[in-house]
Amino acid sequence: MIVRIFWGRLVPGAWPSVEQVYRQFDAAHTAGLRARLVAQDLNDSESMYTIAFWDDMASLQRWLDSDAYRQTFLPALRPFLTGSQSVSVCSARMEDMAGLMAQAGAGSERVRGAKIFGSGDAPG
């Protein structure tokens, strides 16, 4: 499994628009995509993290090379990004997606204000 982690700074007040972009571009039908989290940093409200779980590098690369990503998704999100950004692509050494989802569900009751969305990917 491949994990792609994106971090970026948002224009102040952009969260509602960013959420709309991710809802609008439901990537649930993207081949090879297992899950995606979009999270707001609790200590820096204008920092966004996306963590996307992919079957393999080929699936991730197909998405990054696609017209949907390059010509539609990125241009819709780009106006809300500012300053620094970073992307890390990792090979998962251990997998427990069921445990991750169970923990995320339990944790969501304790952490208010966290933004978590369904499957897809992030800019980068």
GUDOPA-484868 format. One record per atom (N, C-alpha, C, O, CB): residue number from 0; residue in one letter; chain; z, y, x. Coordinates in pm, whole numbers, plus 50000, padded with zeros to 5 digits. Atoms other than C-alpha are relative to their C-alpha. Glycine has a CB too. Example, Ala and Ser with C-alpha at 12.3 -4.5 7.8 and 13.67 -1.06 7.14 Angstrom:
2
   nr  rest  kette     zz     yy     xx
    0     A      A  50000  49881  50089
    0     A      A  50780  49550  51230
    0     A      A  50000  50120  50090
    0     A      A  50066  50118  50194
    0     A      A  50125  50003  49901
    1     S      A  49994  49881  49918
    1     S      A  50714  49894  51367
    1     S      A  50073  50109  49923
    1     S      A  50090  50220  49974
    1     S      A  49858  50046  50041
This chain:
124
   nr  rest  kette     zz     yy     xx
    0     M      A  50000  49883  50085
    0     M      A  50000  50000  50000
    0     M      A  50000  50123  50089
    0     M      A  50065  50125  50194
    0     M      A  50122  50000  49903
    1     I      A  50008  49872  49930
    1     I      A  49919  50352  50117
    1     I      A  50077  50104  49918
    1     I      A  50067  50107  49796
    1     I      A  49851  50044  50021
    2     V      A  49924  49892  50065
    2     V      A  50148  50647  50040
    2     V      A  49950  50131  50057
    2     V      A  49951  50151  50179
    2     V      A  50155  49983  50022
    3     R      A  50047  49867  49958
    3     R      A  50007  51000  50052
    3     R      A  50101  50103  49951
    3     R      A  50128  50112  49831
    3     R      A  49855  50031  49945
    4     I      A  49898  49901  50032
    4     I      A  50264  51278  50065
    4     I      A  49944  50138  50031
    4     I      A  49902  50165  50143
    4     I      A  50132  49974  50079
    5     F      A  50046  49863  49984
    5     F      A  50162  51640  50012
    5     F      A  50118  50093  49977
    5     F      A  50199  50072  49886
    5     F      A  49883  50033  49902
    6     W      A  49905  49892  50022
    6     W      A  50385  51944  50051
    6     W      A  49924  50131  50003
    6     W      A  49838  50151  50089
    6     W      A  50115  49999  50106
    7     G      A  50063  49869  50000
    7     G      A  50278  52294  49962
    7     G      A  50088  50105  49934
    7     G      A  50174  50074  49852
    7     G      A  49865  49993  49930
    8     R      A  49932  49886  50061
    8     R      A  50409  52637  49873
    8     R      A  49915  50048  49882
    8     R      A  49792  50049  49888
    8     R      A  50022  50116  50104
    9     L      A  50068  49951  50119
    9     L      A  50326  52773  49529
    9     L      A  50019  50151  49986
    9     L      A  50117  50208  50034
    9     L      A  50052  49929  49874
   10     V      A  49988  49860  50037
   10     V      A  50261  53125  49413
   10     V      A  50122  50011  49907
   10     V      A  50138  49926  49819
   10     V      A  49868  50053  49930
   11     P      A  49883  49989  50089
   11     P      A  50585  53248  49247
   11     P      A  49959  49997  49853
   11     P      A  49866  50064  49811
   11     P      A  50076  50130  50030
   12     G      A  50024  50013  50143
   12     G      A  50592  53152  48880
   12     G      A  49885  49908  49963
   12     G      A  49845  49905  49847
   12     G      A  49974  50134  49942
   13     A      A  50119  50082  50025
   13     A      A  50304  52903  48914
   13     A      A  50028  49863  49939
   13     A      A  49935  49795  49897
   13     A      A  49926  49982  50127
   14     W      A  49972  50137  50046
   14     W      A  50487  52589  48801
   14     W      A  49938  49965  49865
   14     W      A  49879  49857  49853
   14     W      A  50148  49979  49991
   15     P      A  50064  50037  50128
   15     P      A  50370  52601  48435
   15     P      A  49850  49973  50015
   15     P      A  49797  49881  49952
   15     P      A  50023  50110  49897
   16     S      A  50143  50020  49978
   16     S      A  50009  52633  48553
   16     S      A  49972  49873  50079
   16     S      A  49878  49800  50050
   16     S      A  49939  50120  50072
   17     V      A  50016  50122  49920
   17     V      A  50047  52357  48812
   17     V      A  50020  49878  49911
   17     V      A  49943  49782  49919
   17     V      A  50100  49998  50119
   18     E      A  49976  50112  50092
   18     E      A  50193  52126  48548
   18     E      A  49880  49980  49909
   18     E      A  49841  49866  49882
   18     E      A  50126  50026  49916
   19     Q      A  50117  50009  50088
   19     Q      A  49898  52206  48321
   19     Q      A  49882  49936  50073
   19     Q      A  49811  49854  50016
   19     Q      A  49961  50139  49949
   20     V      A  50109  50058  49923
   20     V      A  49649  52122  48599
   20     V      A  50019  49849  50012
   20     V      A  49925  49773  49991
   20     V      A  49991  50064  50139
   21     Y      A  49977  50144  49984
   21     Y      A  49812  51783  48661
   21     Y      A  49988  49926  49866
   21     Y      A  49941  49812  49864
   21     Y      A  50138  49976  50060
   22     R      A  50018  50064  50132
   22     R      A  49822  51707  48288
   22     R      A  49853  49996  49961
   22     R      A  49806  49897  49904
   22     R      A  50081  50075  49892
   23     Q      A  50142  49989  50035
   23     Q      A  49462  51820  48245
   23     Q      A  49916  49897  50076
   23     Q      A  49822  49841  50021
   23     Q      A  49949  50141  50030
   24     F      A  50074  50093  49917
   24     F      A  49339  51599  48529
   24     F      A  50075  49869  50010
   24     F      A  50121  49831  50118
   24     F      A  49974  50058  50139
   25     D      A  49934  50131  50003
   25     D      A  49492  51270  48425
   25     D      A  49918  49903  50082
   25     D      A  49808  49865  50042
   25     D      A  50018  49949  49852
   26     A      A  50073  50089  49911
   26     A      A  49390  51043  48709
   26     A      A  50037  49854  49978
   26     A      A  50018  49770  50067
   26     A      A  50027  50038  50144
   27     A      A  49959  50137  50030
   27     A      A  49521  50729  48540
   27     A      A  49883  49903  50014
   27     A      A  49904  49783  50034
   27     A      A  50058  49992  49860
   28     H      A  50117  50085  49993
   28     H      A  49167  50597  48549
   28     H      A  49941  49995  50141
   28     H      A  49831  49944  50161
   28     H      A  49895  50048  49902
   29     T      A  50047  50001  49862
   29     T      A  49134  50643  48926
   29     T      A  50026  49863  50060
   29     T      A  50140  49818  50069
   29     T      A  50070  50111  50083
   30     A      A  49989  50135  49944
   30     A      A  49065  50305  49084
   30     A      A  50088  50001  50123
   30     A      A  50071  50083  50214
   30     A      A  49861  49944  50034
   31     G      A  49914  50016  49884
   31     G      A  49334  50199  49327
   31     G      A  50127  50082  50000
   31     G      A  50212  50065  50087
   31     G      A  49924  50032  50120
   32     L      A  49880  49915  50007
   32     L      A  49595  50455  49224
   32     L      A  50108  49927  49922
   32     L      A  50087  49888  49807
   32     L      A  49967  50137  49935
   33     R      A  49889  50069  50066
   33     R      A  49930  50294  49141
   33     R      A  50090  50095  49924
   33     R      A  50127  50069  49810
   33     R      A  50082  49923  50103
   34     A      A  49907  49905  50063
   34     A      A  50149  50595  49064
   34     A      A  49998  50130  50078
   34     A      A  49955  50134  50193
   34     A      A  50144  49943  49993
   35     R      A  49989  49870  49935
   35     R      A  50205  50963  49143
   35     R      A  50125  50069  49950
   35     R      A  50158  50062  49831
   35     R      A  49875  50087  49974
   36     L      A  49888  49913  50034
   36     L      A  50511  51185  49149
   36     L      A  49964  50142  50041
   36     L      A  49909  50163  50149
   36     L      A  50133  49953  50068
   37     V      A  50013  49858  49965
   37     V      A  50492  51564  49141
   37     V      A  50140  50057  49984
   37     V      A  50197  50053  49875
   37     V      A  49893  50077  49909
   38     A      A  49859  49961  50001
   38     A      A  50828  51713  49233
   38     A      A  50019  50143  50047
   38     A      A  49949  50191  50137
   38     A      A  50081  49906  50086
   39     Q      A  49961  49864  49962
   39     Q      A  50982  52059  49256
   39     Q      A  50128  49991  50082
   39     Q      A  50226  49928  50041
   39     Q      A  50020  50092  49873
   40     D      A  49884  49999  49912
   40     D      A  51225  52116  49542
   40     D      A  50115  50075  49932
   40     D      A  50096  50189  49888
   40     D      A  49965  50065  50137
   41     L      A  49885  49937  50065
   41     L      A  51570  52193  49400
   41     L      A  50059  50113  50082
   41     L      A  50127  50200  50027
   41     L      A  50107  49896  49972
   42     N      A  49948  49894  49914
   42     N      A  51657  52414  49700
   42     N      A  49898  50110  50027
   42     N      A  49933  50215  50079
   42     N      A  50045  49942  50131
   43     D      A  50108  49902  49979
   43     D      A  51322  52598  49712
   43     D      A  49901  49982  49885
   43     D      A  49808  49903  49895
   43     D      A  49929  49982  50141
   44     S      A  50073  50024  50125
   44     S      A  51171  52628  49365
   44     S      A  49850  50021  50010
   44     S      A  49777  49980  49920
   44     S      A  50054  50088  49893
   45     E      A  50144  49980  49984
   45     E      A  50828  52731  49497
   45     E      A  49937  49896  50093
   45     E      A  49822  49909  50132
   45     E      A  49972  50141  50054
   46     S      A  50054  50110  49922
   46     S      A  50787  52412  49704
   46     S      A  49969  49883  49909
   46     S      A  50049  49843  49825
   46     S      A  50099  49958  50112
   47     M      A  50047  50113  50078
   47     M      A  50589  52127  49554
   47     M      A  49975  49883  50094
   47     M      A  49920  49900  50202
   47     M      A  49873  50036  49919
   48     Y      A  50032  50124  49930
   48     Y      A  50572  51768  49675
   48     Y      A  49926  49910  49903
   48     Y      A  49961  49900  49786
   48     Y      A  50130  49930  50054
   49     T      A  50061  50108  50078
   49     T      A  50334  51504  49550
   49     T      A  50004  49875  50087
   49     T      A  49980  49880  50207
   49     T      A  49852  50035  49957
   50     I      A  49997  50129  49932
   50     I      A  50372  51140  49642
   50     I      A  49913  49908  49917
   50     I      A  49944  49876  49802
   50     I      A  50149  49944  50015
   51     A      A  50096  50087  50070
   51     A      A  50079  50918  49549
   51     A      A  49998  49864  50068
   51     A      A  49992  49855  50190
   51     A      A  49858  50064  49998
   52     F      A  49998  50138  49952
   52     F      A  50083  50540  49585
   52     F      A  49863  49937  49972
   52     F      A  49820  49930  49857
   52     F      A  50115  49917  49932
   53     W      A  50135  50053  50008
   53     W      A  49744  50379  49654
   53     W      A  49997  49855  50045
   53     W      A  50077  49814  50129
   53     W      A  49904  50084  50084
   54     D      A  50016  50140  49959
   54     D      A  49633  50015  49684
   54     D      A  49965  49990  50148
   54     D      A  50021  49907  50220
   54     D      A  49892  49932  49916
   55     D      A  50049  50008  49862
   55     D      A  49455  50083  50015
   55     D      A  49933  50132  50037
   55     D      A  49914  50219  49952
   55     D      A  49901  49881  50017
   56     M      A  50065  49878  49951
   56     M      A  49287  50351  50229
   56     M      A  49865  50023  49935
   56     M      A  49827  50137  49909
   56     M      A  49983  49993  50151
   57     A      A  50133  49986  50062
   57     A      A  48947  50280  50074
   57     A      A  50012  50067  49863
   57     A      A  49930  50152  49829
   57     A      A  49931  49862  49986
   58     S      A  49979  49938  50132
   58     S      A  49081  50373  49727
   58     S      A  50033  50148  50014
   58     S      A  49977  50231  49942
   58     S      A  50113  49928  49924
   59     L      A  49965  49860  49977
   59     L      A  49239  50693  49856
   59     L      A  49878  50078  50045
   59     L      A  49852  50187  49994
   59     L      A  50113  50012  50105
   60     Q      A  50117  49929  49949
   60     Q      A  48924  50789  50046
   60     Q      A  49895  50022  49893
   60     Q      A  49833  50128  49888
   60     Q      A  49939  49923  50116
   61     R      A  50095  49982  50112
   61     R      A  48703  50729  49739
   61     R      A  50041  50119  49914
   61     R      A  49955  50197  49872
   61     R      A  49993  49872  49913
   62     W      A  49952  49888  50081
   62     W      A  48923  50975  49544
   62     W      A  49977  50131  50073
   62     W      A  49927  50227  50014
   62     W      A  50149  49983  49967
   63     L      A  50016  49876  49923
   63     L      A  48920  51236  49823
   63     L      A  49854  50041  50015
   63     L      A  49824  50160  50025
   63     L      A  50062  49983  50137
   64     D      A  50143  49972  49987
   64     D      A  48541  51208  49852
   64     D      A  49931  50024  49866
   64     D      A  49814  50063  49862
   64     D      A  49932  49885  50070
   65     S      A  50062  49992  50133
   65     S      A  48480  51218  49476
   65     S      A  49973  50144  49957
   65     S      A  50043  50237  49998
   65     S      A  50088  49932  49898
   66     D      A  50028  49870  50059
   66     D      A  48322  51509  49291
   66     D      A  50116  50046  49913
   66     D      A  50146  50166  49908
   66     D      A  49871  49995  49918
   67     A      A  49887  49963  50087
   67     A      A  48615  51499  49047
   67     A      A  50111  50068  50081
   67     A      A  50170  50166  50035
   67     A      A  50056  49876  49928
   68     Y      A  49896  49942  49914
   68     Y      A  48858  51574  49332
   68     Y      A  49953  50130  50063
   68     Y      A  50020  50233  50052
   68     Y      A  50042  49901  50108
   69     R      A  50045  49886  49920
   69     R      A  48651  51815  49541
   69     R      A  49945  50115  49918
   69     R      A  49963  50231  49955
   69     R      A  49895  49955  50096
   70     Q      A  50066  49894  50076
   70     Q      A  48464  52007  49272
   70     Q      A  50075  50041  49874
   70     Q      A  50044  50145  49816
   70     Q      A  49862  49956  49963
   71     T      A  49929  49970  50124
   71     T      A  48706  52000  48980
   71     T      A  50150  50016  50022
   71     T      A  50205  50121  49993
   71     T      A  49973  49893  49898
   72     F      A  49855  49998  49986
   72     F      A  49067  51913  49067
   72     F      A  50047  50106  50100
   72     F      A  50130  50191  50065
   72     F      A  50049  49865  50044
   73     L      A  49956  49903  49898
   73     L      A  49106  52112  49392
   73     L      A  49976  50145  49958
   73     L      A  50067  50227  49973
   73     L      A  49928  49972  50131
   74     P      A  50020  49861  50041
   74     P      A  48943  52432  49258
   74     P      A  50096  50044  49888
   74     P      A  50131  50162  49880
   74     P      A  49857  50019  49955
   75     A      A  49906  49965  50108
   75     A      A  49173  52418  48953
   75     A      A  50140  50026  50054
   75     A      A  50213  50109  50001
   75     A      A  50004  49889  49895
   76     L      A  49865  49988  49945
   76     L      A  49487  52384  49168
   76     L      A  50011  50108  50108
   76     L      A  50115  50171  50122
   76     L      A  50044  49867  50057
   77     R      A  49998  49910  49884
   77     R      A  49394  52603  49467
   77     R      A  50056  50140  49970
   77     R      A  50128  50193  50055
   77     R      A  49860  50014  50053
   78     P      A  49947  49865  50023
   78     P      A  49475  52942  49300
   78     P      A  50153  50008  49998
   78     P      A  50210  50116  50012
   78     P      A  49947  50054  49871
   79     F      A  49855  50001  50012
   79     F      A  49839  52836  49269
   79     F      A  50070  49964  50131
   79     F      A  50193  49965  50138
   79     F      A  50042  49903  49892
   80     L      A  49945  50035  49869
   80     L      A  49886  52732  49634
   80     L      A  49993  50122  50091
   80     L      A  49898  50199  50086
   80     L      A  49923  49881  50063
   81     T      A  49997  49889  49905
   81     T      A  49984  52981  49903
   81     T      A  50067  49956  50129
   81     T      A  50154  49869  50127
   81     T      A  50073  50123  49939
   82     G      A  49932  50028  49873
   82     G      A  50080  52966  50268
   82     G      A  49981  49858  50049
   82     G      A  49876  49797  50033
   82     G      A  50145  50027  49986
   83     S      A  50003  50129  49931
   83     S      A  50163  52645  50447
   83     S      A  49983  49882  49904
   83     S      A  50026  49886  49789
   83     S      A  50126  49981  50080
   84     Q      A  50015  50126  50071
   84     Q      A  50066  52297  50333
   84     Q      A  49998  49889  50105
   84     Q      A  49962  49912  50220
   84     Q      A  49869  49998  49913
   85     S      A  50011  50114  49910
   85     S      A  50092  51954  50489
   85     S      A  49972  49873  49921
   85     S      A  50009  49862  49804
   85     S      A  50129  49983  50085
   86     V      A  50031  50129  50060
   86     V      A  49967  51603  50416
   86     V      A  50036  49892  50101
   86     V      A  50001  49902  50218
   86     V      A  49849  49991  49958
   87     S      A  49973  50120  49919
   87     S      A  50098  51273  50551
   87     S      A  49946  49880  49924
   87     S      A  49965  49868  49803
   87     S      A  50153  49984  50030
   88     V      A  50048  50125  50057
   88     V      A  49928  50940  50490
   88     V      A  50071  49888  50074
   88     V      A  50066  49880  50197
   88     V      A  49842  49986  50011
   89     C      A  49913  50101  49941
   89     C      A  50154  50642  50547
   89     C      A  49963  49861  49949
   89     C      A  49908  49845  49840
   89     C      A  50147  50031  49968
   90     S      A  50010  50139  50042
   90     S      A  50139  50266  50535
   90     S      A  50140  49957  49957
   90     S      A  50235  49966  50034
   90     S      A  49943  49908  50115
   91     A      A  49868  50044  50050
   91     A      A  50422  50132  50319
   91     A      A  50041  49874  50074
   91     A      A  49966  49777  50081
   91     A      A  49997  49974  49845
   92     R      A  49949  50114  49925
   92     R      A  50634  49895  50523
   92     R      A  50076  49905  49908
   92     R      A  50083  49785  49934
   92     R      A  50091  50047  50114
   93     M      A  49929  50081  50099
   93     M      A  50838  49773  50226
   93     M      A  49964  50055  49863
   93     M      A  49948  50176  49847
   93     M      A  50156  50001  50022
   94     E      A  50032  49957  50136
   94     E      A  50757  49783  49855
   94     E      A  50102  49945  49902
   94     E      A  50138  49828  49908
   94     E      A  49858  49953  49961
   95     D      A  49917  50041  50113
   95     D      A  50989  49772  49556
   95     D      A  49976  50103  49891
   95     D      A  50065  50180  49857
   95     D      A  50153  49991  50039
   96     M      A  50037  49900  50100
   96     M      A  50807  49976  49292
   96     M      A  50085  49986  49874
   96     M      A  50119  50087  49811
   96     M      A  49852  49988  49965
   97     A      A  49916  50018  50118
   97     A      A  51010  49822  49010
   97     A      A  50136  50063  50024
   97     A      A  50190  50131  49936
   97     A      A  50015  49850  49965
   98     G      A  49872  49939  49966
   98     G      A  51330  49925  49185
   98     G      A  49990  50150  50008
   98     G      A  50083  50220  49965
   98     G      A  50052  49945  50131
   99     L      A  50021  49856  49992
   99     L      A  51189  50272  49254
   99     L      A  49997  50061  49861
   99     L      A  50061  50163  49836
   99     L      A  49871  50031  50075
  100     M      A  50011  49947  50136
  100     M      A  51101  50325  48889
  100     M      A  50133  49992  49927
  100     M      A  50168  50084  49853
  100     M      A  49893  49924  49921
  101     A      A  49869  50013  50063
  101     A      A  51440  50197  48773
  101     A      A  50095  50109  50052
  101     A      A  50168  50170  49974
  101     A      A  50060  49860  50026
  102     Q      A  49915  49897  49940
  102     Q      A  51617  50432  49015
  102     Q      A  49958  50140  49954
  102     Q      A  50043  50225  49928
  102     Q      A  49995  49991  50152
  103     A      A  50049  49870  50045
  103     A      A  51395  50725  48914
  103     A      A  50045  50027  49857
  103     A      A  50084  50139  49824
  103     A      A  49847  50006  50009
  104     G      A  49955  49984  50138
  104     G      A  51480  50666  48548
  104     G      A  50148  50029  49992
  104     G      A  50190  50114  49913
  104     G      A  49969  49875  49919
  105     A      A  49855  49977  49999
  105     A      A  51852  50651  48621
  105     A      A  50031  50137  50057
  105     A      A  50120  50206  50009
  105     A      A  50073  49891  50081
  106     G      A  49975  49871  49935
  106     G      A  51835  50957  48847
  106     G      A  49958  50118  49916
  106     G      A  50015  50226  49930
  106     G      A  49929  50005  50130
  107     S      A  50049  49886  50078
  107     S      A  51645  51171  48597
  107     S      A  50105  50053  49904
  107     S      A  50100  50169  49864
  107     S      A  49876  49959  49922
  108     E      A  49893  49953  50087
  108     E      A  51953  51187  48378
  108     E      A  50098  50090  50075
  108     E      A  50163  50175  50016
  108     E      A  50074  49882  49939
  109     R      A  49906  49923  49919
  109     R      A  52155  51334  48667
  109     R      A  49938  50126  50057
  109     R      A  50010  50223  50081
  109     R      A  50052  49915  50112
  110     V      A  50066  49886  49937
  110     V      A  51895  51576  48809
  110     V      A  49917  50073  49897
  110     V      A  49811  50025  49856
  110     V      A  49912  49955  50120
  111     R      A  50074  49921  50098
  111     R      A  51784  51842  48565
  111     R      A  49903  50092  50072
  111     R      A  49933  50142  50180
  111     R      A  50096  50082  49910
  112     G      A  50099  49911  49944
  112     G      A  51473  52044  48634
  112     G      A  49899  49933  50091
  112     G      A  49803  49998  50133
  112     G      A  50067  50107  50075
  113     A      A  50098  50070  49917
  113     A      A  51290  51780  48841
  113     A      A  49874  49979  49919
  113     A      A  49881  49948  49800
  113     A      A  50056  49864  50053
  114     K      A  50128  50018  50067
  114     K      A  50921  51757  48755
  114     K      A  49938  49871  50049
  114     K      A  49909  49857  50168
  114     K      A  49905  50121  50027
  115     I      A  50060  50127  49964
  115     I      A  50778  51405  48752
  115     I      A  49887  49973  49902
  115     I      A  49907  49976  49781
  115     I      A  50105  49884  50000
  116     F      A  50116  50024  50082
  116     F      A  50428  51326  48625
  116     F      A  49945  49862  50028
  116     F      A  49994  49793  50118
  116     F      A  49893  50106  50024
  117     G      A  50060  50132  49985
  117     G      A  50214  51016  48592
  117     G      A  49902  49989  50115
  117     G      A  49910  50066  50211
  117     G      A  49931  49963  49875
  118     S      A  50087  50034  49888
  118     S      A  49938  50877  48810
  118     S      A  49900  50110  50033
  118     S      A  49862  50189  49947
  118     S      A  49927  49873  49969
  119     G      A  50096  49902  49952
  119     G      A  49699  51089  49017
  119     G      A  50018  50030  50147
  119     G      A  50071  49947  50220
  119     G      A  50012  50126  49922
  120     D      A  49989  49964  49861
  120     D      A  49685  51271  49348
  120     D      A  50022  50148  50014
  120     D      A  50026  50221  49915
  120     D      A  49876  49957  50077
  121     A      A  49970  49861  49971
  121     A      A  49752  51603  49514
  121     A      A  49895  50060  50090
  121     A      A  49815  49988  50150
  121     A      A  50137  50014  50064
  122     P      A  50096  49936  49912
  122     P      A  49552  51857  49701
  122     P      A  50028  49966  50144
  122     P      A  50132  49909  50177
  122     P      A  50003  50149  49981
  123     G      A  49968  50025  49863
  123     G      A  49521  51832  50068
  123     G      A  49884  50011  50088
  123     G      A  49896  49993  50209
  123     G      A  50059  49871  50015
